[in-house]
Each structure stands twice: as C-alpha cells, then as structure tokens.
Amino acid sequence: MASFSNFPEDLKAQLNLPFRMLKTGNLHFGEEPKSFASKNWRFVYILPSSVLLITSTSYFAATSIDDLNAFAFSVGCATIGVMGLLSLMTLGNRKDDINFILQEIAFFWPKDEYLSQKQILAKKKHCDRLNNCAKLLIVMALVGMWNFMLQPLLVTASRRLVLRQRPRLTFPFPCYFPFDPTANWALYLATYFYQCYSMTILINLMIGTQLFMVTILAQLSVLFTFLGDALLGIRPTDNNIYNNNNNNISVTEVTGDENEESMLRQIRDIVKIHQRLILLSNILDNVFNKLICYIVIYATASICFFGFLTRAAPETKMKLFYGQAISSLLLMVHFICYYGQFLIDSSSNIAMAAYSNKWYKHGTHYQHNIRMIILRSQKPSSVTSLKYAPLTLNMCSTILSTSWSYCSLMYSFYYDKK
C-alpha cells in the first residue's frame, strides 16, 4: 500500500482533515501496513462504549414516547450515534477498495509542472473551495457539539458552587442506566465523561466519513475536468498534444508537425484514463451507496426532529442550540449533494470536450475513439443511494422538503395535543 506521505502536497492537504477525524475512531488510510493487534486494539473500548451509548439513548426514547420533546431529542441523539457506527462499519469493511481509489487518484493527480497557468489557477480554486467548505463544516459541527456537551456541566457546577443551590444533576444526552449516575459527584463526572467521549468519537466518525467521501468526489471531478482539457488540447494545427509523461493529465506545447499515428496514440491514452476514472467512480459508488442511503434517512429525520425542537423549545438558548444543529445538517447535506452533482457534470462534460475536438481532420480510427468517448459519457459517472437515486442537488431539495413536511406534521400533532 502506498504511503500517504508520498502523495502530492495539494492532495494531502485535502485529505488531512478527514484523516485526522477518522483516526479518532481508529480508522487509518494511506499509511504503512501494521500488525493486526496494533491497528485494532482500540476497538476493544471504542465499540462497546459506542454501542452502549446508542442502546441506552434508544431505550430512553422508547420509554419517553409520550413526551414529544424528550422523544425527539433522544431520537436525534440516537441517530447521530447510529450514523457514526455505520460510518465505521462502512469504511472498515472496504479499506482495500478505498486505498486503491486513493492510490489511483494520487497516480493520476495533475502536477503543476505539466499544467498551464490557467489550469494551475483552476486546480487551486477547486482545492481552496473544498478546504474552506470542509473547515466551515467542521468548525460549525464541533463548536455546536462542545457547546451542547459542556453546557449542562457548567450550569450545574455554577449553580452548586457559586449560587449554593441544589439543582438536579443533568447530562448532555438522555440515556437510561441500570444505576443512579447522580448518586455522587465521582459517579456523575465519570458518566458525564463517558457520554462526551463516546459521542465525540461517533460524531468524528460520521463527519469524517462524509467529508472523506466528499473529498474523493471532488478529486475525481477535478480529474474528469482536466481530462476534458486534455481532449481539447489534441489539436495538431495548434501544435498541442496530450502529455502522458508520468501519467499526468495535462496539455503541453511541442514543435513540429504531428502525424496521424501520434494523434491516434494520444487519443487512445485519453480513452484508457477515461476508462480508469469511470472504474474508480464505480468502485466509489459500490463503497458508499448504502451509506448515502443512511445519510439521506439520517439527514431527513434529524432535520425533522431538530426543527420540531427549535419550534417547540420554550427557551431562547435552546432554540439557538437546535438552530445551530440544523445549520450544520443543512450545510452537510448541501456539501455532499453539491459534489455529487459536480461529479455528474464533470464526467458528462467529457462528451462536449470530445465533440469540440477537431476529430473531422483525422482518420476513421481516431473518429471511432472519439465516438466511443461521447457514447460512454452519455451515462455520467455518479454515486447513488442504493444504486437507485443519484446524489444530486435535486436530492438535497427533496431532503429539505420531506423534512419540513414531517416537521410540520409533528408540530401540528404536538400543538393539538398541548
């Protein structure tokens, strides 16, 4: 397995954030092989603590179904935990496929020395946009998470130590325990730390996995975009050829007249790289299609429940907490769907780039290769939900409209009951 340290620097910068988040859940990619024990010993406490938190929160939700506020909040917390565990299982079971995709992307990633100034700026723009969106998503999610986790402890401690009151000891997440976790301060703090630690791991796994998927989508889209530039660059009358040096997708200037055999060799190289990128897209879909379905269900349910809690919460600070959670969810959904749409657009634009090539100045073999590229690009590469619904911006609007419908229904039921 190729080491992550050997990847191009701009590629490493994009992968650094999701890799760091996934490491908290003991998921490692792009590293040198280690022994089975050294790689997996942390699962001994990560898995039991995560399963216990999800189970206790789900049990609390089942026992509080008559209280819509408590039920909605506990279900929202349980779905976050379930998504973190599903993310761990998805990536853990498909490590070989994911490492293969990473190696292939690093292999084809365009180097600046083979690109024009315009292409360098375009690549930098794509990388900066991805990095800025990823940082914004992480900051919003982690700030909201720690704000929500620490608020009960700080309020309880200030009321006990400063105001000398005797408030009820509260926890950040509603859970059922077979013992009294508020019997003493030591037991309370230990239980509080356990909840925060377990949920932090699950949230990092969930966000890290989604960010990792988006990063690979963006990188594949960039490769398709530069492949289209290479197609446009095969113009013997302008002295441009496809440069396959070090398997880089780029266009470079040459001198002299190019014969038909040279042009045919260039277009065949592009066809091979196009086939390779399509293969990577299919493998990526095989890895993530089930997880995307889970993400759609999770996002719909979470936006619905937190939207209901925002409307039903009596205190302004709680409305702000729940509103921040909704903002993070909306950003995450749009982020994923945007780059799913980007992959579809960049792969389908290969057909237009092939048609714009001066294929009519060449022989039948050259034209046949162009025709194959155009025909294959009629079915754009995409990632899907259960091999059925492609990940597009239309899916984002569907998630939002469905969430709003269920949220309105819940609030109407709550208002009538109240």
Residue pairs with C-beta under 8 A, 6 or more apart in sequence:
1 30
1 31
1 32
1 33
1 99
1 103
2 30
2 99
2 102
2 103
2 106
3 30
3 31
3 32
4 12
4 15
4 19
4 29
4 30
4 31
4 102
5 12
6 106
7 15
7 30
7 102
7 106
7 109
8 106
8 109
8 111
10 109
10 123
10 124
10 127
11 105
11 106
11 109
11 219
13 127
13 131
14 127
14 130
14 131
14 134
14 215
14 218
14 219
15 30
15 102
15 212
15 215
17 131
17 134
17 135
17 138
17 211
18 134
18 208
18 209
18 211
18 212
18 215
19 28
19 29
19 30
19 208
19 212
20 208
21 138
21 204
21 205
21 207
21 208
21 211
22 28
22 29
22 91
22 204
22 205
22 208
22 209
22 212
24 200
24 201
24 204
24 205
24 208
25 46
25 84
25 87
25 88
25 201
25 202
25 204
25 205
25 208
26 39
26 40
26 42
26 43
26 46
27 88
27 91
27 92
27 205
27 208
28 39
29 95
29 98
29 99
29 102
30 99
30 102
46 201
49 194
49 197
49 198
49 201
50 81
50 84
50 85
50 88
50 198
50 201
50 202
51 85
52 198
53 81
53 173
53 175
53 194
53 195
53 198
53 199
53 202
54 78
54 81
54 82
54 85
54 202
56 175
56 176
56 177
57 74
57 77
57 78
57 81
57 173
57 174
57 175
58 74
58 78
59 176
60 70
60 74
60 174
60 175
60 176
61 70
61 71
61 74
61 75
61 78
61 174
63 176
64 70
64 71
64 74
64 174
65 71
68 308
68 312
68 410
68 413
68 414
68 417
69 309
69 312
69 313
70 174
72 305
72 306
72 308
72 309
72 410
73 174
73 305
73 309
74 173
74 174
75 301
75 305
76 301
76 302
76 305
76 306
76 309
76 325
77 173
77 174
77 199
79 298
79 301
79 302
79 305
80 199
80 202
80 203
80 206
80 298
80 302
81 198
81 199
81 202
82 298
83 202
83 206
83 294
83 295
83 298
84 201
84 202
84 203
84 204
84 205
84 206
85 202
85 205
86 291
86 294
87 205
87 206
87 208
87 209
87 210
87 291
88 205
88 209
90 209
90 287
90 288
90 290
90 291
91 98
91 209
91 212
94 286
94 287
97 283
97 286
97 287
98 287
100 283
101 216
101 280
101 283
101 284
101 287
102 216
104 276
104 280
105 216
105 219
105 220
105 223
105 280
107 247
108 223
108 247
108 248
108 249
108 273
108 276
108 277
109 219
109 223
109 248
110 119
110 123
110 222
110 223
110 226
110 248
110 249
110 250
111 246
111 248
111 250
112 120
112 123
114 243
114 245
114 246
114 248
114 250
114 252
115 123
115 250
115 251
116 251
119 226
119 229
119 250
119 251
122 225
123 222
123 226
126 218
126 221
126 222
126 225
130 214
130 215
130 218
133 335
134 211
134 214
134 215
136 331
137 207
137 211
137 328
137 331
137 332
137 335
138 207
138 211
140 324
140 327
140 328
140 331
141 203
141 207
141 328
141 332
142 203
143 324
144 321
144 324
144 325
144 328
145 199
145 200
145 203
147 321
147 324
148 172
148 321
148 325
149 172
149 195
149 196
149 199
149 200
150 172
151 172
151 321
152 170
152 171
152 172
153 172
153 192
155 167
155 170
156 167
156 169
156 170
159 165
159 167
160 166
160 167
168 182
169 181
169 182
169 188
171 181
171 191
171 192
171 195
172 192
172 195
172 196
172 199
173 195
173 199
175 195
177 191
179 187
180 187
181 187
181 188
181 191
182 188
207 332
209 291
210 295
210 332
210 335
210 336
213 284
213 288
213 291
213 336
213 383
214 335
214 336
214 339
216 284
217 284
217 339
217 340
217 342
217 343
217 383
218 339
218 342
220 277
220 280
220 281
220 284
220 343
220 381
221 339
221 342
221 343
221 345
221 346
221 347
222 346
223 249
223 277
224 277
224 343
224 346
224 347
224 349
224 350
224 381
225 346
225 349
226 249
226 250
227 249
227 270
227 273
227 274
227 277
227 350
227 353
228 346
228 349
228 350
228 352
228 353
229 249
229 251
229 353
230 242
230 249
230 250
230 251
230 270
231 270
231 350
231 353
231 354
231 356
231 357
231 373
232 251
232 353
232 356
232 357
233 240
233 241
233 242
233 251
234 240
234 241
234 242
234 263
234 266
234 267
234 270
234 357
234 358
235 357
235 358
236 257
236 258
236 263
236 358
236 361
237 358
237 361
239 253
239 254
239 255
239 256
239 258
240 251
240 252
240 253
240 254
241 251
241 252
241 254
241 258
241 262
241 263
241 266
242 251
242 266
242 267
242 269
242 270
243 250
243 251
243 252
244 266
244 269
247 273
249 273
260 362
260 363
260 366
263 362
263 366
264 362
264 363
264 365
264 366
264 369
267 366
267 369
267 370
268 369
270 373
271 369
271 372
271 373
274 350
274 373
274 376
277 347
277 381
278 347
278 376
278 381
281 343
281 347
281 381
281 382
281 383
282 381
284 383
285 382
285 383
285 384
285 387
288 383
289 383
289 384
289 385
289 386
289 387
290 386
292 336
292 383
292 384
292 385
292 386
292 391
293 385
293 386
295 336
296 385
296 395
296 399
299 329
299 332
299 333
299 399
299 403
300 399
300 402
300 403
300 406
301 403
302 325
302 329
303 326
303 329
303 330
303 333
303 399
303 400
303 403
303 407
304 403
304 406
304 407
304 410
305 407
305 410
306 322
306 325
306 326
306 329
307 322
307 326
307 403
307 404
307 407
308 407
308 410
308 411
308 414
309 318
309 322
310 319
310 322
310 323
310 326
311 407
311 411
312 411
312 414
313 319
313 322
330 400
333 396
333 399
333 400
334 396
336 391
337 391
337 392
337 393
337 395
337 396
338 393
338 396
340 382
340 383
340 390
340 391
340 392
340 395
341 391
341 392
341 393
343 380
343 381
343 382
343 383
344 380
344 381
344 382
344 390
344 392
345 380
347 377
347 380
347 381
347 382
348 377
348 378
348 380
349 377
350 373
350 377
351 373
351 374
351 377
351 378
354 370
354 373
354 374
354 377
355 370
355 374
357 370
359 366
359 367
359 370
360 367
382 390
382 391
382 392
383 390
383 391
384 390
384 391
385 391
385 395
389 395
